[in-house]
Amino acid sequence: MNNKPPADIIIHNQLNLLLEELEDEFDSDVISFSGPIEYGLEKEFLHIVEDLKAELGATKERLTVVLTTEGGSAETVERFVNIIRKHYSEVNFVVPDYAYSAGTIFCMSGDNIYMDYYSTLGPIDPQVLNKDGRWVAALGYLDKIKELLDKANAPNFSAVEFAILKDFDLGELRSYEQAKDLTIDLLKKWLVRYKFKNWTHRSSTKKEVTLEEKQERAAEIARQLSDNNRWKSHGRSINIEELTALGLKIEDYSSDANKTKKIRAYYDLLSDYRAKRGIQIFVHSRRYI
């Protein structure tokens, strides 16, 4: 027996209809993920993907992920990517609004990233659970520790700064360093393997692109996206123009009225529903809501 309130049933039916329209538009299966990317979501995500592929008559080799997130666990993103790449040969991302930190890393595992002029990604500033059980942005802590170490021998190094440096947990600091290294390694690996796989010739010279050139481009993008001194904030918005300047090819759907209408209709209803119901994490496919 369905115990959902009638209003929820109406909204769910409408969301399903709008998601089916996105599947037709992108000629793919579609999974929508909204909310923080937390530890423990991997099994549920696995079941959602496997249910789609197990559906009678399912033949799609392309998946579109509609992603909205402030970030979370890079380790969880890695497992998400392992899951979807087992089942789909092409994976594309649509960012109607924002995908920060681990969400940005997730997008870099895609063959294509679709954004419009309103959409933003963010710096790859990993979030780590500290000893108090709170998610913290690792790069901010690493930068502060470096600043204190640089000042340690200066005459104006205060007693308060010394206390902060002395009491900082070295094991926790190491976990922040490892988180930073992991995000950079994942981004470089996925850009070369997926995002750059069809980048065979330079558009200006028509010269063939080598594996070494792809690796160099990926390393430079990773370096710039992880430069906290440049972006200043974990939640800094990086739009299409800035991403393009970094050397990333973004599919801009701003001028495609049909895509824009369908993406916004789905995203606006989803956002309104999550806000009114106080839903933190929402995952949706045609087989699951």
NORBEL-V82557 format. One record per backbone hydrogen bond with DSSP energy under -0.5 kcal/mol. NH is the residue of the N-H (numbers start at 1). CO is the residue of the C=O. E is the energy in kcal/mol with one decimal. If there is no record, write none. Layout:
# NORBEL-V82557
{{NH	CO	E} {NH	CO	E}}
This chain:
# NORBEL-V82557
{{3	1	-0.7} {8	5	-0.5} {9	5	-2.0} {10	6	-2.2} {11	7	-2.3} {12	8	-3.0} {13	9	-2.3} {14	10	-2.1} {15	11	-2.9} {16	12	-2.5} {17	13	-2.1} {18	14	-2.6} {19	15	-2.4} {20	16	-2.1} {21	17	-1.6} {22	18	-1.6} {23	19	-2.2} {24	20	-2.1} {25	21	-2.4} {26	22	-2.6} {27	23	-0.8} {28	23	-1.7} {29	62	-2.2} {31	64	-2.4} {32	284	-3.0} {33	66	-2.9} {34	282	-2.2} {35	68	-2.4} {37	71	-2.4} {38	36	-1.2} {41	38	-1.4} {45	41	-2.4} {46	42	-2.5} {47	43	-2.2} {48	44	-2.1} {49	45	-2.3} {50	46	-2.7} {51	47	-2.4} {52	48	-1.6} {53	49	-2.0} {54	50	-1.8} {55	51	-0.7} {55	52	-0.7} {58	55	-2.4} {63	90	-2.4} {64	29	-2.8} {65	92	-3.0} {66	31	-2.2} {66	64	-0.6} {67	65	-0.8} {67	94	-2.5} {68	33	-2.2} {69	98	-1.4} {73	37	-3.1} {74	72	-0.5} {77	73	-1.8} {78	74	-2.3} {79	75	-1.7} {80	76	-2.4} {81	77	-2.6} {82	78	-2.1} {83	79	-2.0} {84	80	-2.5} {85	81	-2.4} {86	82	-0.8} {86	83	-0.6} {87	83	-0.8} {88	84	-1.9} {89	61	-1.1} {90	61	-2.0} {92	63	-2.9} {93	112	-2.4} {94	65	-2.8} {95	114	-2.7} {96	94	-0.6} {99	120	-1.6} {100	69	-2.5} {101	123	-0.9} {103	100	-3.2} {104	101	-0.5} {105	101	-1.9} {106	102	-2.3} {107	103	-2.1} {108	104	-1.5} {109	106	-1.7} {110	107	-2.0} {111	91	-3.6} {112	91	-0.7} {114	93	-3.7} {115	113	-0.5} {115	251	-2.3} {116	95	-0.5} {119	116	-0.9} {120	97	-1.8} {121	238	-2.4} {122	99	-0.6} {124	225	-1.7} {125	123	-1.7} {126	124	-0.9} {127	72	-1.1} {128	136	-2.7} {130	128	-0.5} {130	134	-2.8} {133	130	-2.1} {136	128	-2.4} {138	126	-3.1} {138	136	-0.6} {141	137	-1.0} {142	138	-2.3} {143	139	-2.6} {144	140	-1.9} {145	141	-2.5} {146	142	-2.3} {147	143	-2.3} {148	144	-2.3} {149	145	-2.7} {150	146	-2.5} {151	147	-1.4} {152	148	-0.8} {152	149	-0.6} {154	151	-2.2} {157	154	-1.6} {158	156	-0.6} {162	158	-2.1} {163	159	-2.2} {164	160	-2.1} {165	161	-2.3} {166	162	-2.8} {167	163	-2.1} {168	164	-0.6} {168	165	-0.6} {173	169	-2.2} {174	170	-2.3} {175	171	-1.6} {176	172	-1.6} {177	173	-2.0} {178	174	-2.5} {179	175	-2.0} {180	176	-2.2} {181	177	-2.4} {182	178	-2.5} {183	179	-2.2} {184	180	-2.0} {185	181	-2.4} {186	182	-2.8} {187	183	-2.2} {188	184	-2.3} {189	185	-2.4} {190	186	-2.9} {191	187	-2.4} {192	188	-1.7} {193	189	-2.3} {194	190	-2.9} {195	108	-0.5} {195	190	-1.3} {196	191	-3.1} {197	194	-1.1} {199	196	-1.4} {200	198	-1.4} {202	207	-2.9} {206	202	-2.2} {209	200	-3.2} {214	210	-1.9} {215	211	-2.5} {216	212	-2.3} {217	213	-2.4} {218	214	-2.5} {219	215	-2.4} {220	216	-2.1} {221	217	-2.3} {222	218	-2.5} {223	219	-2.3} {224	220	-2.3} {225	221	-2.6} {226	222	-1.4} {227	224	-1.3} {228	226	-1.3} {230	227	-0.9} {231	227	-1.7} {232	228	-2.5} {233	231	-1.1} {236	233	-1.4} {238	121	-2.7} {239	237	-0.5} {243	239	-2.5} {244	240	-2.8} {245	241	-1.9} {246	242	-1.1} {247	244	-1.3} {248	243	-2.0} {250	248	-0.7} {251	113	-2.9} {252	250	-0.8} {253	115	-2.0} {253	251	-0.7} {256	253	-1.4} {257	255	-1.0} {260	256	-2.7} {261	257	-2.3} {262	258	-2.1} {263	259	-2.9} {264	260	-2.5} {265	261	-2.1} {266	262	-1.9} {267	263	-2.8} {268	264	-3.0} {269	265	-1.6} {270	266	-2.4} {271	267	-2.9} {272	268	-2.2} {273	269	-2.3} {274	270	-2.6} {275	271	-2.4} {276	272	-2.4} {277	273	-1.9} {278	274	-1.1} {279	274	-2.0} {280	278	-0.6} {282	34	-2.8} {284	32	-2.3} {285	288	-2.6} {288	285	-1.2}}
